[in-house]
Amino acid sequence: MKEFLKKIARSQRWMIRFYFEKKYFKKDPYLLETSDFEKRKLDQVNGIIQELPSENTQKVIEVGCGEGILANMAAEKFRDYLGVDISRTALKRAKERNQSHANLKFEANDFFQMNLEDGHYDLMIFSEVFFYFSLEELAPVPEKIEKALKADGVLLLVHCRANGGDDDSGTMVKAFGAKTIHDMFIDKDYYVLEQDLWDEEYRITVLRPKVQS
């Protein structure tokens, strides 16, 4: 019954929007600025971004950007950055935080309902996003993202591990986590795996589209 109710909630996207608006009623609800764990994860993600060639940070989209903390950390690396989130409250804070960076733009949208231009992005970032989709909804997502990436683009995935769900590490309690989510992309024939970093609590995966012969 619990999983059935979750499935119903995911299918009603307004419920997801309401959930996140309520979540962001409190500033920094995920403790990104105060938790040592979250700071370590953000620093590691930013480190990977900083190591990318400059040509791979021209057209960038971060889905689930929240209050724009990662964008702010890596702002000097980006030329044309779009931060997308379902919460308008979070985006208001993201804009305030990054008002001095003209290269950073923020948009209220739901990735599930977005139409992405083919071959448009150099870098696509998804951090702690795909828990809020069902596995059925996730099934077409790897192909949708691959089409939106440039041929030499980069996909960066960051998700927590789900102990007791699909994993034996981490403290998050969900039916599936980083193991299932990232493997859905790795197992697709049109991606090449570049990095796959496992922390006790989370997983960071870097992929590129496979060059078609």
C-alpha positions as CSV (number, residue, x, y, z in Angstrom):
1,M,0.0,0.0,0.0
2,K,2.8,2.4,0.9
3,E,4.5,1.9,-2.5
4,F,1.2,2.3,-4.3
5,L,0.6,5.6,-2.6
6,K,4.1,6.8,-3.5
7,K,3.4,5.8,-7.1
8,I,0.1,7.8,-7.1
9,A,1.9,10.8,-5.6
10,R,4.7,10.7,-8.3
11,S,2.1,10.6,-11.0
12,Q,0.5,13.8,-9.7
13,R,3.3,16.2,-10.4
14,W,1.6,19.0,-8.5
15,M,2.1,16.9,-5.4
16,I,5.8,16.9,-6.0
17,R,5.8,20.7,-6.5
18,F,3.9,21.1,-3.3
19,Y,6.3,18.8,-1.4
20,F,9.3,20.8,-2.4
21,E,7.7,24.2,-1.8
22,K,6.9,23.0,1.7
23,K,10.4,21.6,2.0
24,Y,12.0,24.9,1.1
25,F,9.8,26.9,3.5
26,K,12.9,26.5,5.7
27,K,16.1,27.8,4.3
28,D,18.8,25.2,3.4
29,P,16.5,22.2,4.2
30,Y,19.1,19.7,3.1
31,L,21.8,21.2,5.2
32,L,24.1,21.7,2.2
33,E,25.8,24.6,4.0
34,T,26.1,23.1,7.5
35,S,26.5,19.4,7.2
36,D,30.1,18.1,6.9
37,F,28.8,15.2,4.8
38,E,27.0,17.5,2.3
39,K,30.0,19.9,2.2
40,R,32.3,16.9,1.4
41,K,30.0,15.8,-1.4
42,L,29.7,19.3,-2.9
43,D,33.4,19.8,-2.8
44,Q,34.0,16.5,-4.6
45,V,31.4,17.3,-7.3
46,N,32.9,20.8,-7.7
47,G,36.3,19.3,-8.0
48,I,35.2,17.1,-10.9
49,I,33.6,20.1,-12.6
50,Q,36.8,22.1,-12.2
51,E,38.8,19.4,-13.9
52,L,36.6,19.4,-17.0
53,P,38.1,21.0,-20.1
54,S,36.7,24.6,-20.6
55,E,34.9,23.6,-23.7
56,N,32.8,21.2,-21.6
57,T,31.4,23.9,-19.4
58,Q,30.0,26.3,-22.0
59,K,26.4,25.2,-22.1
60,V,25.4,23.7,-18.7
61,I,22.2,22.6,-17.1
62,E,21.8,21.5,-13.5
63,V,18.5,19.9,-12.8
64,G,17.5,20.1,-9.1
65,C,19.7,23.1,-8.5
66,G,17.9,24.0,-5.3
67,E,19.2,27.2,-3.8
68,G,22.0,27.5,-6.3
69,I,24.8,26.5,-3.9
70,L,26.8,24.3,-6.4
71,A,26.2,26.9,-9.1
72,N,27.8,29.5,-6.9
73,M,30.8,27.3,-6.1
74,A,31.5,26.7,-9.8
75,A,30.2,30.0,-11.2
76,E,33.6,31.1,-12.7
77,K,33.8,27.8,-14.7
78,F,30.5,28.2,-16.5
79,R,29.8,30.4,-19.5
80,D,26.1,29.7,-19.9
81,Y,24.5,28.0,-17.0
82,L,20.8,27.1,-16.5
83,G,19.7,26.0,-13.0
84,V,16.3,24.2,-13.0
85,D,14.2,23.4,-10.0
86,I,10.6,22.6,-9.3
87,S,10.5,24.9,-6.3
88,R,10.1,28.6,-6.9
89,T,11.0,29.3,-3.3
90,A,14.4,27.6,-3.8
91,L,15.0,29.4,-7.1
92,K,14.3,32.8,-5.5
93,R,17.1,32.1,-3.1
94,A,19.3,30.8,-5.9
95,K,18.8,34.1,-7.8
96,E,19.6,36.1,-4.7
97,R,22.7,34.1,-4.0
98,N,24.0,34.4,-7.5
99,Q,22.9,37.9,-8.5
100,S,26.4,39.0,-9.2
101,H,26.9,36.2,-11.8
102,A,25.3,37.2,-15.1
103,N,26.2,33.8,-16.6
104,L,23.9,31.9,-14.3
105,K,20.2,31.7,-15.0
106,F,17.5,30.0,-13.1
107,E,14.2,28.5,-14.3
108,A,11.2,26.9,-12.6
109,N,10.4,23.6,-14.3
110,D,9.8,19.9,-13.8
111,F,12.4,17.8,-15.6
112,F,9.7,15.1,-16.2
113,Q,7.8,17.6,-18.3
114,M,10.7,19.4,-20.0
115,N,11.4,19.3,-23.7
116,L,15.2,19.3,-24.3
117,E,16.9,20.5,-27.5
118,D,18.9,17.8,-29.1
119,G,22.7,18.1,-28.9
120,H,22.5,21.3,-26.9
121,Y,24.4,20.8,-23.6
122,D,28.1,20.4,-22.9
123,L,27.4,19.4,-19.3
124,M,24.3,18.1,-17.6
125,I,24.2,17.7,-13.8
126,F,21.6,15.7,-11.8
127,S,22.2,15.7,-8.1
128,E,19.7,13.9,-5.8
129,V,16.9,14.2,-8.4
130,F,15.8,10.8,-9.6
131,F,14.5,9.5,-6.3
132,Y,11.4,11.4,-7.1
133,F,10.6,9.4,-10.2
134,S,9.3,5.8,-10.4
135,L,11.4,3.2,-12.1
136,E,8.8,3.3,-15.0
137,E,9.3,7.0,-15.4
138,L,13.0,6.7,-15.2
139,A,13.2,4.1,-18.0
140,P,13.2,6.6,-21.0
141,V,15.3,9.2,-19.1
142,P,18.9,8.0,-20.0
143,E,18.0,8.2,-23.7
144,K,16.4,11.6,-23.3
145,I,19.5,13.0,-21.6
146,E,21.9,11.4,-24.1
147,K,20.0,13.1,-27.0
148,A,20.3,16.5,-25.2
149,L,24.1,16.2,-24.8
150,K,26.6,17.3,-27.4
151,A,28.6,14.5,-28.9
152,D,31.5,15.3,-26.6
153,G,29.3,16.3,-23.7
154,V,29.4,15.1,-20.1
155,L,26.7,13.7,-17.8
156,L,27.3,14.1,-14.0
157,L,25.1,12.0,-11.7
158,V,25.2,12.3,-7.9
159,H,22.8,10.3,-5.6
160,C,22.8,8.9,-2.1
161,R,23.0,5.2,-1.5
162,A,19.9,3.4,-0.2
163,N,20.8,1.0,2.6
164,G,18.2,-1.8,2.8
165,G,16.8,-0.9,-0.6
166,D,19.2,-1.7,-3.4
167,D,22.5,-1.3,-1.4
168,D,24.3,-2.4,1.7
169,S,25.8,1.1,2.5
170,G,24.5,4.5,3.2
171,T,21.8,5.7,5.7
172,M,19.1,6.8,3.3
173,V,15.9,4.8,3.5
174,K,14.4,4.4,0.0
175,A,13.4,1.5,-2.2
176,F,16.3,2.3,-4.5
177,G,19.2,4.8,-4.6
178,A,22.4,5.5,-6.4
179,K,23.1,1.8,-7.3
180,T,19.9,1.4,-9.3
181,I,19.8,4.9,-10.7
182,H,23.3,5.2,-12.0
183,D,23.3,1.6,-13.3
184,M,20.4,2.5,-15.5
185,F,22.7,4.9,-17.3
186,I,25.9,2.8,-17.2
187,D,24.1,-0.2,-18.6
188,K,22.8,1.7,-21.7
189,D,24.8,1.1,-24.8
190,Y,25.0,4.7,-25.8
191,Y,27.1,5.9,-22.7
192,V,30.8,5.5,-21.9
193,L,31.7,5.4,-18.3
194,E,34.5,7.8,-17.3
195,Q,34.4,7.9,-13.5
196,D,32.4,6.0,-10.9
197,L,33.2,7.1,-7.4
198,W,31.6,5.3,-4.4
199,D,31.6,7.0,-1.0
200,E,30.0,5.2,2.0
201,E,27.0,7.5,1.7
202,Y,26.8,8.5,-2.0
203,R,27.9,7.7,-5.6
204,I,29.2,10.1,-8.2
205,T,29.2,8.9,-11.8
206,V,30.6,10.7,-14.9
207,L,29.5,9.5,-18.4
208,R,29.9,10.6,-22.0
209,P,27.8,9.7,-25.0
210,K,29.3,6.9,-27.0
211,V,30.6,8.0,-30.4
212,Q,28.5,6.3,-33.0
213,S,30.4,4.7,-35.9
